[in-house]
Amino acid sequence: MIKNHREYAVTRAQLRRLERAFKEQDAAAAPPNVHPLLVRSAREALAGEIDALRREVAEYEHLRDGMTRQWSIASLGELSETLIRSRIAQGMTQQTLAQRLQLPTQQIQRYEATLYRGANLERLQQVAAVVGLRLAIQAWVEPDQPAVEIPSSASATERAAPGPAATANSLAS
């Protein structure tokens, strides 16, 4: 996921290089000492990387241009990318978000680089409020799903109350 204009510029430059390499590969004859299957695999891998970068660039451009403003997320684990998408869709830089939260810009960069893994629930709520993210959450218990085992290194609170509370606690870790 592209998180800022610098990453966008770097990704676009990488995409142009890969597209040139793909065209050069098309124009060049396959080396005689390389098995055709290996040549085809390399070509498919390059095409796959180009497609992935094109999707990332397109997603960032849609967000930046305000064309995408609503997402469905299936778990709390997807909230961090939704916070980032919301910031971009609002036309807000990491620096602007940091100023509004009264934090150093580097802190927002760290949060986003780690997908908010070090942020507690209160901080996630603050970020959501500043970027204008509104959530409509549905929750349910799967009756036929086995209980999740919490590793012994988890805190006593997490071991005592697995489920949504444990999931929220793991977001804050």
HELIX and SHEET records of a PDB file:
HELIX    1   1 HIS A    5  ALA A   27  1                                  23    
HELIX    2   2 PRO A   36  ARG A   64  1                                  29    
HELIX    3   3 LEU A   76  GLU A   78  5                                   3    
HELIX    4   4 LEU A   79  ALA A   89  1                                  11    
HELIX    5   5 GLN A   94  LEU A  101  1                                   8    
HELIX    6   6 THR A  105  ALA A  113  1                                   9    
HELIX    7   7 LEU A  121  VAL A  130  1                                  10    
HELIX    8   8 ALA A  156  ALA A  160  1                                   5    
HELIX    9   9 PRO A  164  ALA A  172  1                                   9    
END                                                                             
